Amino acid sequence: MINFKADVPAPSIYDAPAYWFIFGGRKVIAFVDPDNEYKITGIPKLTAPDDLGLKTVRHNFLGELDGVSCWVADLDGRQELPAGTKLINPRFFFGQIDDALRRVAFRSIFVNDWDRNNQFCGKCGAVMDYGTDRSKKCRVCGLVKYARISPAVIMLIRKGDKFLLGHNERHPDGFYSILAGFVDPGESLEETVAREVKEEVGLDVTNITYFGSEPWPFPDSLMIGFYCDYAGGEIVLEDEIVEASWYGIDELPKMIPTGDISIAGQLIEWFVAENS
């Protein structure tokens, strides 16, 4: 069980160790193995970034994880990082840090991007002030901005005891996953599932059923998972999908992601269990 509380007041002073997610661009500082710079050994737990000799801007309190405060901040320009640390793409957190801490790390990306990208009003150009909740308000025209969340669907398509996997041109060579796509204005989630499947692989689907959801801050999505059934058509590839086929559970290729670490992995694990 993830014991994270967002609705707690921020500490008035930095007097106890807290998790600090400190960003430089789209990467976050983590402790790494001295013999393998991509093996993460921990997230900084500090009273303040000054403990590591770092200067930061735009601090935001995220909440508490098991009673420990969690903060996010931006580095104040380029700085020399402390020994044993590295700026890491947060995608590498999968399978390397505790899942509850990873979820807080993903929350920190949303909050940091919201703060960083709304320093000034997009309507009149004036300075934006912090609101009482997770919002910013223009001090001149009153425009209010919340963190951007872009809904996207991800779907597992069944055909008897097989399901569809595709190779996206952005994936490493030889790796496959299920299909996904962003919701267009005015669409229902179910309409998006049907449209994306038709556009990407030329198939019709039916029995579109909700499965679950997951925040996915790359860059600002909420992934909403569905499973559905093949209803007709032949595979015709368009856009980013360069290869796609039907797979049974005994003939699976290498997949992104594996296991139940994401909503895609959970959907695949569910299908495998249903057909074992």
Secondary structure, DSSP 8 states (H G I E B T S, - for coil): ---EESSS---SS--S-EEEEEEETTEEEEEEETTEEEEEEE--EESSGGGGT--EEEEEEEEEETTEEEEEEEESSS----TTEEEE-GGGGTTTS-HHHHHHHHHHHHHHHHHHTTSB-TTT--BEEE-SSSEEEETTT--EEE---EEEEEEEEEETTEEEEEEETTS-TTEEB-EEEE--TT--HHHHHHHHHHHHH--EEEEEEEEEEEEETTTTEEEEEEEEEEEE------TTEEEEEEEETTS--EESS-TTSSHHHHHHHHHHHHT-
